[in-house]
Structures are given as structure tokens and as C-alpha cells.
Amino acid sequence: SECLIEIKNNEKLKQIPVILCSTSIGDDFANALYQNGAHYYLHKCDFADLTKSIQKILTMLAKNPAQPSRDKFMLSLQEV
């Protein structure tokens, strides 16, 4: 989360969408990441699924680069 805060506090970088990938995340931590400007959280998976998921997320961001609502923040592989 420190890296996210650094990115979002930097004038040159703050508009870059941030996608987080991890094996697990608690609701409190997810809320903090979202409030600090992260766009999406994706549960870590194997490389092939990760590649497909990132491609789909990038397509979603190309259509709408704004941070989604909180209920759209945490994605599963079925959603992307």
C-alpha cells in the first residue's frame, strides 16, 4: 500500500490506474487500497489466467479509466 500511496501522491503518476494482484486480502485492507485510489484487485492465479485477466482489465479501463465503484473493485476470474 505504500507504493500505491507514492503513485497517487505523485502529480505525474496519479492518473495511472493501479491494479493489485495478491493471494489474499482482507476487507479492511481492500477498503484502504480502494480509498487510496487503486482501481482493481485481482486474486493471484497462474500465469496464463493472470495474462488473460490483465488483458480484460485493460480493455475495461480503456472503455472507462475512472476508478469503479467499491463493489466492482475486487474481481474474480469469472468476472473478467
Secondary structure, DSSP 8 states (H G I E B T S, - for coil): -HHHHHHHH-TTTTTS--EEEES---HHHHHHHHHTT--EEEE---HHHHHHHHHHHHHHHHH--S---GGGTEE-TTT-
